[in-house]
Amino acid sequence: MTNTAAPDSTALPADIEAMSFEAALAELEGIVRQLEDGRGKLDEAISAYERGALLRRHCERKLGEANARIERITQQADGSLTATPVEIG
């Protein structure tokens, strides 16, 4: 039996890695519209789908990073403020 796993399934292309969340989401939305229209060649649709999957993964990472930075700021009885991570999900 041979191992067919991708060598590094976490790596993203440099152009995607450099994108902001908003830019990646906008491109992903464009790909979805293009695929929903169903126009174009099969090879182009497959390539667009693969790029869309990478963009989705990048967006999920960006959201995860943002989630990790969100904190709940609460005021204590003595007037001091404390920040604690917010559990989302």
N, CA, C and O atoms as a CHARMM CRD file, in Angstrom:
* protein
*
  356
    1    1 MET  N      0.84900  -1.17400   0.00000 PROA 1      0.00000
    2    1 MET  CA     0.00000   0.00000   0.00000 PROA 1      0.00000
    3    1 MET  C      0.89500   1.23700   0.00000 PROA 1      0.00000
    4    1 MET  O      1.86800   1.28700   0.75100 PROA 1      0.00000
    5    2 THR  N      0.58300   2.24200  -0.83100 PROA 2      0.00000
    6    2 THR  CA     1.38300   3.45000  -0.90400 PROA 2      0.00000
    7    2 THR  C      0.67400   4.59700  -0.21700 PROA 2      0.00000
    8    2 THR  O     -0.55400   4.62300  -0.13100 PROA 2      0.00000
    9    3 ASN  N      1.45100   5.53700   0.26700 PROA 3      0.00000
   10    3 ASN  CA     0.90100   6.71900   0.92200 PROA 3      0.00000
   11    3 ASN  C      0.65500   7.79100  -0.12400 PROA 3      0.00000
   12    3 ASN  O      1.59400   8.24000  -0.78100 PROA 3      0.00000
   13    4 THR  N     -0.59600   8.20800  -0.28800 PROA 4      0.00000
   14    4 THR  CA    -0.94400   9.19700  -1.30200 PROA 4      0.00000
   15    4 THR  C     -1.27500  10.55300  -0.69400 PROA 4      0.00000
   16    4 THR  O     -1.87000  11.39900  -1.36000 PROA 4      0.00000
   17    5 ALA  N     -0.90000  10.76800   0.55400 PROA 5      0.00000
   18    5 ALA  CA    -1.19600  12.03900   1.20600 PROA 5      0.00000
   19    5 ALA  C     -0.37700  13.15600   0.58400 PROA 5      0.00000
   20    5 ALA  O      0.73800  12.92900   0.11400 PROA 5      0.00000
   21    6 ALA  N     -0.92600  14.35100   0.58000 PROA 6      0.00000
   22    6 ALA  CA    -0.21000  15.51600   0.07000 PROA 6      0.00000
   23    6 ALA  C      0.99300  15.78900   0.94800 PROA 6      0.00000
   24    6 ALA  O      0.91900  15.59100   2.16100 PROA 6      0.00000
   25    7 PRO  N      2.12200  16.24500   0.36600 PROA 7      0.00000
   26    7 PRO  CA     3.31900  16.47000   1.15500 PROA 7      0.00000
   27    7 PRO  C      3.13700  17.49300   2.26600 PROA 7      0.00000
   28    7 PRO  O      3.63000  17.28900   3.37500 PROA 7      0.00000
   29    8 ASP  N      2.44300  18.58300   1.99100 PROA 8      0.00000
   30    8 ASP  CA     2.19600  19.59100   3.02800 PROA 8      0.00000
   31    8 ASP  C      0.82400  20.18000   2.79200 PROA 8      0.00000
   32    8 ASP  O      0.68300  21.17500   2.08200 PROA 8      0.00000
   33    9 SER  N     -0.18800  19.57100   3.38400 PROA 9      0.00000
   34    9 SER  CA    -1.56800  19.97000   3.13000 PROA 9      0.00000
   35    9 SER  C     -1.93500  21.28600   3.80700 PROA 9      0.00000
   36    9 SER  O     -3.03700  21.79300   3.59600 PROA 9      0.00000
   37   10 THR  N     -1.03900  21.84900   4.61400 PROA 10     0.00000
   38   10 THR  CA    -1.35100  23.11200   5.27900 PROA 10     0.00000
   39   10 THR  C     -0.80000  24.31200   4.52200 PROA 10     0.00000
   40   10 THR  O     -1.18800  25.44600   4.80200 PROA 10     0.00000
   41   11 ALA  N      0.09000  24.08500   3.57500 PROA 11     0.00000
   42   11 ALA  CA     0.70000  25.18800   2.84100 PROA 11     0.00000
   43   11 ALA  C     -0.29500  25.79100   1.85200 PROA 11     0.00000
   44   11 ALA  O     -1.06200  25.08300   1.20000 PROA 11     0.00000
   45   12 LEU  N     -0.25700  27.11100   1.76400 PROA 12     0.00000
   46   12 LEU  CA    -1.07700  27.82400   0.79300 PROA 12     0.00000
   47   12 LEU  C     -0.15300  28.55000  -0.17600 PROA 12     0.00000
   48   12 LEU  O      0.96200  28.91300   0.19700 PROA 12     0.00000
   49   13 PRO  N     -0.59600  28.76900  -1.42100 PROA 13     0.00000
   50   13 PRO  CA     0.21800  29.55000  -2.34900 PROA 13     0.00000
   51   13 PRO  C      0.49600  30.94500  -1.76800 PROA 13     0.00000
   52   13 PRO  O     -0.33400  31.50900  -1.05500 PROA 13     0.00000
   53   14 ALA  N      1.65900  31.47900  -2.08200 PROA 14     0.00000
   54   14 ALA  CA     2.08700  32.76300  -1.52500 PROA 14     0.00000
   55   14 ALA  C      1.10100  33.88400  -1.83700 PROA 14     0.00000
   56   14 ALA  O      0.87200  34.75500  -0.99800 PROA 14     0.00000
   57   15 ASP  N      0.51400  33.87300  -3.03900 PROA 15     0.00000
   58   15 ASP  CA    -0.41400  34.94900  -3.38100 PROA 15     0.00000
   59   15 ASP  C     -1.65700  34.92200  -2.50100 PROA 15     0.00000
   60   15 ASP  O     -2.18800  35.97300  -2.14200 PROA 15     0.00000
   61   16 ILE  N     -2.11900  33.73800  -2.15700 PROA 16     0.00000
   62   16 ILE  CA    -3.28600  33.62300  -1.27600 PROA 16     0.00000
   63   16 ILE  C     -2.89500  33.97000   0.15400 PROA 16     0.00000
   64   16 ILE  O     -3.62500  34.68000   0.84600 PROA 16     0.00000
   65   17 GLU  N     -1.74400  33.47100   0.59900 PROA 17     0.00000
   66   17 GLU  CA    -1.27300  33.72800   1.96100 PROA 17     0.00000
   67   17 GLU  C     -1.15200  35.23000   2.23000 PROA 17     0.00000
   68   17 GLU  O     -1.36300  35.67600   3.35800 PROA 17     0.00000
   69   18 ALA  N     -0.81400  36.00400   1.20600 PROA 18     0.00000
   70   18 ALA  CA    -0.62700  37.45000   1.36600 PROA 18     0.00000
   71   18 ALA  C     -1.94200  38.22800   1.34300 PROA 18     0.00000
   72   18 ALA  O     -1.95300  39.42200   1.64300 PROA 18     0.00000
   73   19 MET  N     -3.04100  37.57700   0.99400 PROA 19     0.00000
   74   19 MET  CA    -4.32400  38.27200   0.86100 PROA 19     0.00000
   75   19 MET  C     -4.94200  38.59600   2.21500 PROA 19     0.00000
   76   19 MET  O     -4.77200  37.87000   3.19400 PROA 19     0.00000
   77   20 SER  N     -5.65900  39.70200   2.23300 PROA 20     0.00000
   78   20 SER  CA    -6.47800  40.00700   3.40300 PROA 20     0.00000
   79   20 SER  C     -7.70300  39.09600   3.37300 PROA 20     0.00000
   80   20 SER  O     -8.01200  38.49100   2.34600 PROA 20     0.00000
   81   21 PHE  N     -8.38500  39.00600   4.49000 PROA 21     0.00000
   82   21 PHE  CA    -9.61500  38.22200   4.55300 PROA 21     0.00000
   83   21 PHE  C    -10.60800  38.73000   3.51500 PROA 21     0.00000
   84   21 PHE  O    -11.22300  37.94600   2.79300 PROA 21     0.00000
   85   22 GLU  N    -10.75800  40.05500   3.44700 PROA 22     0.00000
   86   22 GLU  CA   -11.75100  40.65300   2.54600 PROA 22     0.00000
   87   22 GLU  C    -11.44200  40.35700   1.08100 PROA 22     0.00000
   88   22 GLU  O    -12.34800  40.05800   0.30300 PROA 22     0.00000
   89   23 ALA  N    -10.16300  40.43800   0.70100 PROA 23     0.00000
   90   23 ALA  CA    -9.78300  40.17000  -0.68600 PROA 23     0.00000
   91   23 ALA  C    -10.00600  38.69600  -1.03200 PROA 23     0.00000
   92   23 ALA  O    -10.49700  38.37500  -2.11500 PROA 23     0.00000
   93   24 ALA  N     -9.64500  37.81000  -0.11200 PROA 24     0.00000
   94   24 ALA  CA    -9.83600  36.38200  -0.35200 PROA 24     0.00000
   95   24 ALA  C    -11.31600  36.04000  -0.45600 PROA 24     0.00000
   96   24 ALA  O    -11.71600  35.25300  -1.31400 PROA 24     0.00000
   97   25 LEU  N    -12.12500  36.62700   0.41200 PROA 25     0.00000
   98   25 LEU  CA   -13.55900  36.36400   0.37500 PROA 25     0.00000
   99   25 LEU  C    -14.17700  36.88200  -0.91900 PROA 25     0.00000
  100   25 LEU  O    -15.03600  36.22100  -1.50300 PROA 25     0.00000
  101   26 ALA  N    -13.74800  38.05700  -1.37100 PROA 26     0.00000
  102   26 ALA  CA   -14.28000  38.60900  -2.62200 PROA 26     0.00000
  103   26 ALA  C    -13.93400  37.70800  -3.80900 PROA 26     0.00000
  104   26 ALA  O    -14.77600  37.47000  -4.67400 PROA 26     0.00000
  105   27 GLU  N    -12.70200  37.21100  -3.85100 PROA 27     0.00000
  106   27 GLU  CA   -12.32400  36.31200  -4.94100 PROA 27     0.00000
  107   27 GLU  C    -13.09400  35.00700  -4.85000 PROA 27     0.00000
  108   27 GLU  O    -13.53500  34.47000  -5.86700 PROA 27     0.00000
  109   28 LEU  N    -13.25900  34.49600  -3.64300 PROA 28     0.00000
  110   28 LEU  CA   -14.01900  33.25700  -3.45300 PROA 28     0.00000
  111   28 LEU  C    -15.46200  33.42600  -3.91900 PROA 28     0.00000
  112   28 LEU  O    -16.01400  32.53700  -4.56700 PROA 28     0.00000
  113   29 GLU  N    -16.07000  34.55400  -3.59300 PROA 29     0.00000
  114   29 GLU  CA   -17.44300  34.81200  -4.04600 PROA 29     0.00000
  115   29 GLU  C    -17.52000  34.86300  -5.56500 PROA 29     0.00000
  116   29 GLU  O    -18.48200  34.37100  -6.15500 PROA 29     0.00000
  117   30 GLY  N    -16.51300  35.45400  -6.19900 PROA 30     0.00000
  118   30 GLY  CA   -16.47200  35.49500  -7.65900 PROA 30     0.00000
  119   30 GLY  C    -16.37000  34.10100  -8.26100 PROA 30     0.00000
  120   30 GLY  O    -17.01900  33.80400  -9.26300 PROA 30     0.00000
  121   31 ILE  N    -15.56200  33.25500  -7.65400 PROA 31     0.00000
  122   31 ILE  CA   -15.42300  31.87700  -8.12900 PROA 31     0.00000
  123   31 ILE  C    -16.74300  31.13500  -7.98500 PROA 31     0.00000
  124   31 ILE  O    -17.14800  30.40200  -8.88800 PROA 31     0.00000
  125   32 VAL  N    -17.40600  31.31900  -6.86700 PROA 32     0.00000
  126   32 VAL  CA   -18.69600  30.65100  -6.65500 PROA 32     0.00000
  127   32 VAL  C    -19.69300  31.07900  -7.73100 PROA 32     0.00000
  128   32 VAL  O    -20.39100  30.24100  -8.30200 PROA 32     0.00000
  129   33 ARG  N    -19.75900  32.37900  -8.00800 PROA 33     0.00000
  130   33 ARG  CA   -20.67500  32.86400  -9.05900 PROA 33     0.00000
  131   33 ARG  C    -20.32800  32.24600 -10.41300 PROA 33     0.00000
  132   33 ARG  O    -21.20800  31.82000 -11.16100 PROA 33     0.00000
  133   34 GLN  N    -19.03400  32.20600 -10.71200 PROA 34     0.00000
  134   34 GLN  CA   -18.57500  31.63800 -11.98300 PROA 34     0.00000
  135   34 GLN  C    -18.96600  30.16300 -12.09000 PROA 34     0.00000
  136   34 GLN  O    -19.44300  29.72100 -13.13600 PROA 34     0.00000
  137   35 LEU  N    -18.76900  29.41500 -11.02800 PROA 35     0.00000
  138   35 LEU  CA   -19.11500  27.99200 -11.05900 PROA 35     0.00000
  139   35 LEU  C    -20.62500  27.78100 -11.12200 PROA 35     0.00000
  140   35 LEU  O    -21.09800  26.85600 -11.78200 PROA 35     0.00000
  141   36 GLU  N    -21.37400  28.63000 -10.44200 PROA 36     0.00000
  142   36 GLU  CA   -22.83600  28.51600 -10.48000 PROA 36     0.00000
  143   36 GLU  C    -23.38300  28.81200 -11.87500 PROA 36     0.00000
  144   36 GLU  O    -24.38800  28.22800 -12.28200 PROA 36     0.00000
  145   37 ASP  N    -22.72600  29.72100 -12.61300 PROA 37     0.00000
  146   37 ASP  CA   -23.16500  30.02900 -13.97600 PROA 37     0.00000
  147   37 ASP  C    -23.00100  28.83400 -14.90200 PROA 37     0.00000
  148   37 ASP  O    -23.74500  28.67500 -15.87000 PROA 37     0.00000
  149   38 GLY  N    -22.01200  27.99200 -14.59100 PROA 38     0.00000
  150   38 GLY  CA   -21.82300  26.78100 -15.37000 PROA 38     0.00000
  151   38 GLY  C    -21.26300  26.99700 -16.75400 PROA 38     0.00000
  152   38 GLY  O    -21.26900  26.08400 -17.57900 PROA 38     0.00000
  153   39 ARG  N    -20.77900  28.19100 -17.01700 PROA 39     0.00000
  154   39 ARG  CA   -20.19100  28.45100 -18.33100 PROA 39     0.00000
  155   39 ARG  C    -18.68000  28.24800 -18.24200 PROA 39     0.00000
  156   39 ARG  O    -18.07600  28.50200 -17.20000 PROA 39     0.00000
  157   40 GLY  N    -18.09300  27.80400 -19.30400 PROA 40     0.00000
  158   40 GLY  CA   -16.65600  27.59900 -19.31700 PROA 40     0.00000
  159   40 GLY  C    -16.31500  26.13500 -19.47000 PROA 40     0.00000
  160   40 GLY  O    -17.18000  25.26000 -19.49400 PROA 40     0.00000
  161   41 LYS  N    -15.01600  25.90400 -19.57200 PROA 41     0.00000
  162   41 LYS  CA   -14.52800  24.55600 -19.79600 PROA 41     0.00000
  163   41 LYS  C    -14.37600  23.81300 -18.47800 PROA 41     0.00000
  164   41 LYS  O    -14.19400  24.41800 -17.42200 PROA 41     0.00000
  165   42 LEU  N    -14.45200  22.51600 -18.56000 PROA 42     0.00000
  166   42 LEU  CA   -14.35300  21.66200 -17.37600 PROA 42     0.00000
  167   42 LEU  C    -13.02800  21.87600 -16.64800 PROA 42     0.00000
  168   42 LEU  O    -13.01300  22.00200 -15.42400 PROA 42     0.00000
  169   43 ASP  N    -11.92400  21.92000 -17.37700 PROA 43     0.00000
  170   43 ASP  CA   -10.61200  22.11200 -16.74900 PROA 43     0.00000
  171   43 ASP  C    -10.55100  23.44000 -15.99300 PROA 43     0.00000
  172   43 ASP  O     -9.96800  23.51500 -14.91100 PROA 43     0.00000
  173   44 GLU  N    -11.14900  24.48000 -16.55900 PROA 44     0.00000
  174   44 GLU  CA   -11.17300  25.78600 -15.89300 PROA 44     0.00000
  175   44 GLU  C    -12.02100  25.73000 -14.62800 PROA 44     0.00000
  176   44 GLU  O    -11.67200  26.33200 -13.61300 PROA 44     0.00000
  177   45 ALA  N    -13.12700  25.00900 -14.69400 PROA 45     0.00000
  178   45 ALA  CA   -13.99900  24.87700 -13.52000 PROA 45     0.00000
  179   45 ALA  C    -13.28900  24.11300 -12.40700 PROA 45     0.00000
  180   45 ALA  O    -13.41500  24.46400 -11.23400 PROA 45     0.00000
  181   46 ILE  N    -12.55300  23.08000 -12.76600 PROA 46     0.00000
  182   46 ILE  CA   -11.81600  22.31000 -11.76200 PROA 46     0.00000
  183   46 ILE  C    -10.74000  23.17200 -11.11400 PROA 46     0.00000
  184   46 ILE  O    -10.58000  23.15200  -9.89400 PROA 46     0.00000
  185   47 SER  N    -10.00500  23.92600 -11.92000 PROA 47     0.00000
  186   47 SER  CA    -8.96900  24.81700 -11.38500 PROA 47     0.00000
  187   47 SER  C     -9.58000  25.88800 -10.48600 PROA 47     0.00000
  188   47 SER  O     -9.03300  26.21000  -9.43100 PROA 47     0.00000
  189   48 ALA  N    -10.71500  26.43300 -10.91100 PROA 48     0.00000
  190   48 ALA  CA   -11.38800  27.45300 -10.10000 PROA 48     0.00000
  191   48 ALA  C    -11.85700  26.85900  -8.77700 PROA 48     0.00000
  192   48 ALA  O    -11.73300  27.49400  -7.73000 PROA 48     0.00000
  193   49 TYR  N    -12.39400  25.64300  -8.82300 PROA 49     0.00000
  194   49 TYR  CA   -12.84400  24.96900  -7.60400 PROA 49     0.00000
  195   49 TYR  C    -11.67100  24.74700  -6.65100 PROA 49     0.00000
  196   49 TYR  O    -11.78600  24.99600  -5.45100 PROA 49     0.00000
  197   50 GLU  N    -10.55100  24.28300  -7.18200 PROA 50     0.00000
  198   50 GLU  CA    -9.36700  24.04200  -6.34700 PROA 50     0.00000
  199   50 GLU  C     -8.87000  25.34000  -5.70900 PROA 50     0.00000
  200   50 GLU  O     -8.52000  25.36000  -4.52900 PROA 50     0.00000
  201   51 ARG  N     -8.84100  26.41600  -6.48300 PROA 51     0.00000
  202   51 ARG  CA    -8.42500  27.71300  -5.92700 PROA 51     0.00000
  203   51 ARG  C     -9.43800  28.16800  -4.87600 PROA 51     0.00000
  204   51 ARG  O     -9.05700  28.71000  -3.83900 PROA 51     0.00000
  205   52 GLY  N    -10.70700  27.95400  -5.13900 PROA 52     0.00000
  206   52 GLY  CA   -11.74200  28.31400  -4.17000 PROA 52     0.00000
  207   52 GLY  C    -11.56500  27.57300  -2.85800 PROA 52     0.00000
  208   52 GLY  O    -11.77500  28.14900  -1.79000 PROA 52     0.00000
  209   53 ALA  N    -11.18300  26.30900  -2.92100 PROA 53     0.00000
  210   53 ALA  CA   -10.94900  25.53700  -1.70100 PROA 53     0.00000
  211   53 ALA  C     -9.78700  26.11900  -0.90600 PROA 53     0.00000
  212   53 ALA  O     -9.84000  26.16500   0.32300 PROA 53     0.00000
  213   54 LEU  N     -8.73600  26.56500  -1.59600 PROA 54     0.00000
  214   54 LEU  CA    -7.59800  27.19400  -0.92100 PROA 54     0.00000
  215   54 LEU  C     -8.00400  28.53300  -0.30700 PROA 54     0.00000
  216   54 LEU  O     -7.60300  28.85900   0.81000 PROA 54     0.00000
  217   55 LEU  N     -8.79700  29.30000  -1.04300 PROA 55     0.00000
  218   55 LEU  CA    -9.26900  30.59000  -0.52300 PROA 55     0.00000
  219   55 LEU  C    -10.14800  30.38800   0.70700 PROA 55     0.00000
  220   55 LEU  O    -10.05100  31.14400   1.67400 PROA 55     0.00000
  221   56 ARG  N    -11.00000  29.37700   0.67100 PROA 56     0.00000
  222   56 ARG  CA   -11.85700  29.07800   1.82100 PROA 56     0.00000
  223   56 ARG  C    -11.00800  28.74600   3.03300 PROA 56     0.00000
  224   56 ARG  O    -11.26600  29.23400   4.13300 PROA 56     0.00000
  225   57 ARG  N     -9.99300  27.91400   2.83000 PROA 57     0.00000
  226   57 ARG  CA    -9.11800  27.55000   3.94200 PROA 57     0.00000
  227   57 ARG  C     -8.39500  28.77500   4.50100 PROA 57     0.00000
  228   57 ARG  O     -8.23500  28.90000   5.71500 PROA 57     0.00000
  229   58 HSD  N     -7.96200  29.67000   3.62800 PROA 58     0.00000
  230   58 HSD  CA    -7.30200  30.90800   4.07000 PROA 58     0.00000
  231   58 HSD  C     -8.27400  31.76400   4.88000 PROA 58     0.00000
  232   58 HSD  O     -7.90500  32.29800   5.92600 PROA 58     0.00000
  233   59 CYS  N     -9.50500  31.89600   4.40600 PROA 59     0.00000
  234   59 CYS  CA   -10.50400  32.68700   5.13000 PROA 59     0.00000
  235   59 CYS  C    -10.78000  32.07300   6.50700 PROA 59     0.00000
  236   59 CYS  O    -10.90700  32.79400   7.49700 PROA 59     0.00000
  237   60 GLU  N    -10.87000  30.75600   6.56400 PROA 60     0.00000
  238   60 GLU  CA   -11.09500  30.09500   7.85600 PROA 60     0.00000
  239   60 GLU  C     -9.94300  30.35500   8.81900 PROA 60     0.00000
  240   60 GLU  O    -10.16500  30.57900  10.00900 PROA 60     0.00000
  241   61 ARG  N     -8.72000  30.32700   8.31200 PROA 61     0.00000
  242   61 ARG  CA    -7.55700  30.63200   9.16100 PROA 61     0.00000
  243   61 ARG  C     -7.61400  32.06200   9.67700 PROA 61     0.00000
  244   61 ARG  O     -7.38600  32.31400  10.86000 PROA 61     0.00000
  245   62 LYS  N     -7.92200  33.00000   8.77900 PROA 62     0.00000
  246   62 LYS  CA    -8.00000  34.41200   9.17700 PROA 62     0.00000
  247   62 LYS  C     -9.06900  34.60800  10.24600 PROA 62     0.00000
  248   62 LYS  O     -8.85900  35.34700  11.20900 PROA 62     0.00000
  249   63 LEU  N    -10.21700  33.94800  10.08100 PROA 63     0.00000
  250   63 LEU  CA   -11.27600  34.05400  11.08300 PROA 63     0.00000
  251   63 LEU  C    -10.83200  33.44200  12.40900 PROA 63     0.00000
  252   63 LEU  O    -11.13800  33.97600  13.47500 PROA 63     0.00000
  253   64 GLY  N    -10.12400  32.34200  12.34400 PROA 64     0.00000
  254   64 GLY  CA    -9.60500  31.71200  13.55500 PROA 64     0.00000
  255   64 GLY  C     -8.62800  32.61600  14.28900 PROA 64     0.00000
  256   64 GLY  O     -8.65500  32.70900  15.51600 PROA 64     0.00000
  257   65 GLU  N     -7.76200  33.28300  13.52800 PROA 65     0.00000
  258   65 GLU  CA    -6.81500  34.22200  14.13200 PROA 65     0.00000
  259   65 GLU  C     -7.55000  35.38800  14.78800 PROA 65     0.00000
  260   65 GLU  O     -7.19700  35.80900  15.89000 PROA 65     0.00000
  261   66 ALA  N     -8.56800  35.90400  14.11200 PROA 66     0.00000
  262   66 ALA  CA    -9.34200  37.01000  14.67300 PROA 66     0.00000
  263   66 ALA  C    -10.07800  36.56100  15.92300 PROA 66     0.00000
  264   66 ALA  O    -10.14400  37.29400  16.90900 PROA 66     0.00000
  265   67 ASN  N    -10.62700  35.36700  15.88100 PROA 67     0.00000
  266   67 ASN  CA   -11.33600  34.79600  17.02300 PROA 67     0.00000
  267   67 ASN  C    -10.42200  34.71500  18.24100 PROA 67     0.00000
  268   67 ASN  O    -10.83500  35.00800  19.36300 PROA 67     0.00000
  269   68 ALA  N     -9.18700  34.31700  18.00700 PROA 68     0.00000
  270   68 ALA  CA    -8.23200  34.15900  19.10600 PROA 68     0.00000
  271   68 ALA  C     -7.88600  35.50900  19.75200 PROA 68     0.00000
  272   68 ALA  O     -7.47200  35.55400  20.91000 PROA 68     0.00000
  273   69 ARG  N     -8.05300  36.58200  19.01700 PROA 69     0.00000
  274   69 ARG  CA    -7.70900  37.90000  19.55200 PROA 69     0.00000
  275   69 ARG  C     -8.87600  38.59400  20.24800 PROA 69     0.00000
  276   69 ARG  O     -8.68300  39.61700  20.90400 PROA 69     0.00000
  277   70 ILE  N    -10.07000  38.05400  20.11200 PROA 70     0.00000
  278   70 ILE  CA   -11.24100  38.67900  20.72600 PROA 70     0.00000
  279   70 ILE  C    -11.22700  38.42900  22.22400 PROA 70     0.00000
  280   70 ILE  O    -11.04400  37.29900  22.67600 PROA 70     0.00000
  281   71 GLU  N    -11.41700  39.46800  22.96800 PROA 71     0.00000
  282   71 GLU  CA   -11.44400  39.35900  24.41900 PROA 71     0.00000
  283   71 GLU  C    -12.67700  40.08400  24.96400 PROA 71     0.00000
  284   71 GLU  O    -13.16200  41.05400  24.38100 PROA 71     0.00000
  285   72 ARG  N    -13.15100  39.59400  26.06700 PROA 72     0.00000
  286   72 ARG  CA   -14.26700  40.22900  26.75100 PROA 72     0.00000
  287   72 ARG  C    -13.67900  41.13100  27.82900 PROA 72     0.00000
  288   72 ARG  O    -12.93800  40.67400  28.69800 PROA 72     0.00000
  289   73 ILE  N    -14.01400  42.40100  27.76500 PROA 73     0.00000
  290   73 ILE  CA   -13.53700  43.35100  28.76700 PROA 73     0.00000
  291   73 ILE  C    -14.66600  43.57100  29.76500 PROA 73     0.00000
  292   73 ILE  O    -15.77400  43.96000  29.39600 PROA 73     0.00000
  293   74 THR  N    -14.36900  43.31900  31.02000 PROA 74     0.00000
  294   74 THR  CA   -15.37500  43.47500  32.06600 PROA 74     0.00000
  295   74 THR  C    -14.83000  44.38900  33.16000 PROA 74     0.00000
  296   74 THR  O    -13.63300  44.42600  33.44400 PROA 74     0.00000
  297   75 GLN  N    -15.74700  45.10800  33.74700 PROA 75     0.00000
  298   75 GLN  CA   -15.37600  45.98500  34.85100 PROA 75     0.00000
  299   75 GLN  C    -15.65000  45.27300  36.16800 PROA 75     0.00000
  300   75 GLN  O    -16.74200  44.75500  36.39800 PROA 75     0.00000
  301   76 GLN  N    -14.64400  45.25900  37.01700 PROA 76     0.00000
  302   76 GLN  CA   -14.74400  44.61500  38.32100 PROA 76     0.00000
  303   76 GLN  C    -15.44200  45.55000  39.31200 PROA 76     0.00000
  304   76 GLN  O    -15.63100  46.73300  39.02700 PROA 76     0.00000
  305   77 ALA  N    -15.82000  45.02300  40.46100 PROA 77     0.00000
  306   77 ALA  CA   -16.50800  45.80200  41.49100 PROA 77     0.00000
  307   77 ALA  C    -15.66700  46.98800  41.94900 PROA 77     0.00000
  308   77 ALA  O    -16.20500  48.03500  42.31100 PROA 77     0.00000
  309   78 ASP  N    -14.33900  46.82000  41.93200 PROA 78     0.00000
  310   78 ASP  CA   -13.46600  47.90600  42.37900 PROA 78     0.00000
  311   78 ASP  C    -13.18700  48.93300  41.27600 PROA 78     0.00000
  312   78 ASP  O    -12.44200  49.88900  41.49100 PROA 78     0.00000
  313   79 GLY  N    -13.78600  48.73600  40.09600 PROA 79     0.00000
  314   79 GLY  CA   -13.61900  49.68100  38.99700 PROA 79     0.00000
  315   79 GLY  C    -12.52500  49.29700  38.01400 PROA 79     0.00000
  316   79 GLY  O    -12.41200  49.90400  36.94900 PROA 79     0.00000
  317   80 SER  N    -11.72400  48.30700  38.35100 PROA 80     0.00000
  318   80 SER  CA   -10.66100  47.88500  37.43400 PROA 80     0.00000
  319   80 SER  C    -11.25300  47.08600  36.27000 PROA 80     0.00000
  320   80 SER  O    -12.34900  46.53400  36.36500 PROA 80     0.00000
  321   81 LEU  N    -10.50700  47.04200  35.18400 PROA 81     0.00000
  322   81 LEU  CA   -10.94200  46.31400  33.99400 PROA 81     0.00000
  323   81 LEU  C    -10.11500  45.05000  33.84300 PROA 81     0.00000
  324   81 LEU  O     -8.91400  45.04600  34.11500 PROA 81     0.00000
  325   82 THR  N    -10.75200  43.99600  33.41700 PROA 82     0.00000
  326   82 THR  CA   -10.02900  42.75900  33.09800 PROA 82     0.00000
  327   82 THR  C    -10.44800  42.29100  31.72200 PROA 82     0.00000
  328   82 THR  O    -11.57500  42.52200  31.28600 PROA 82     0.00000
  329   83 ALA  N     -9.52800  41.63200  31.04500 PROA 83     0.00000
  330   83 ALA  CA    -9.80300  41.09900  29.71500 PROA 83     0.00000
  331   83 ALA  C     -9.60200  39.58800  29.75300 PROA 83     0.00000
  332   83 ALA  O     -8.56200  39.09700  30.19200 PROA 83     0.00000
  333   84 THR  N    -10.60200  38.86900  29.28900 PROA 84     0.00000
  334   84 THR  CA   -10.51100  37.40800  29.21800 PROA 84     0.00000
  335   84 THR  C    -10.92000  36.96300  27.81800 PROA 84     0.00000
  336   84 THR  O    -11.80500  37.56200  27.20700 PROA 84     0.00000
  337   85 PRO  N    -10.28100  35.91600  27.31100 PROA 85     0.00000
  338   85 PRO  CA   -10.65400  35.42300  25.99000 PROA 85     0.00000
  339   85 PRO  C    -12.12100  35.00400  25.95800 PROA 85     0.00000
  340   85 PRO  O    -12.65900  34.47200  26.92900 PROA 85     0.00000
  341   86 VAL  N    -12.74500  35.25800  24.82000 PROA 86     0.00000
  342   86 VAL  CA   -14.14100  34.89200  24.62500 PROA 86     0.00000
  343   86 VAL  C    -14.19400  33.54200  23.92300 PROA 86     0.00000
  344   86 VAL  O    -13.54100  33.34300  22.89900 PROA 86     0.00000
  345   87 GLU  N    -14.95500  32.63400  24.46400 PROA 87     0.00000
  346   87 GLU  CA   -15.17700  31.33300  23.83900 PROA 87     0.00000
  347   87 GLU  C    -16.30600  31.48100  22.82500 PROA 87     0.00000
  348   87 GLU  O    -17.44200  31.78700  23.18900 PROA 87     0.00000
  349   88 ILE  N    -15.99200  31.26500  21.57400 PROA 88     0.00000
  350   88 ILE  CA   -16.99300  31.36300  20.49900 PROA 88     0.00000
  351   88 ILE  C    -17.08100  30.00300  19.83100 PROA 88     0.00000
  352   88 ILE  O    -16.07300  29.35800  19.54500 PROA 88     0.00000
  353   89 GLY  N    -18.26800  29.60400  19.60100 PROA 89     0.00000
  354   89 GLY  CA   -18.40000  28.36500  18.85700 PROA 89     0.00000
  355   89 GLY  C    -19.11800  27.36700  19.60600 PROA 89     0.00000
  356   89 GLY  O    -19.31800  26.25500  19.11900 PROA 89     0.00000
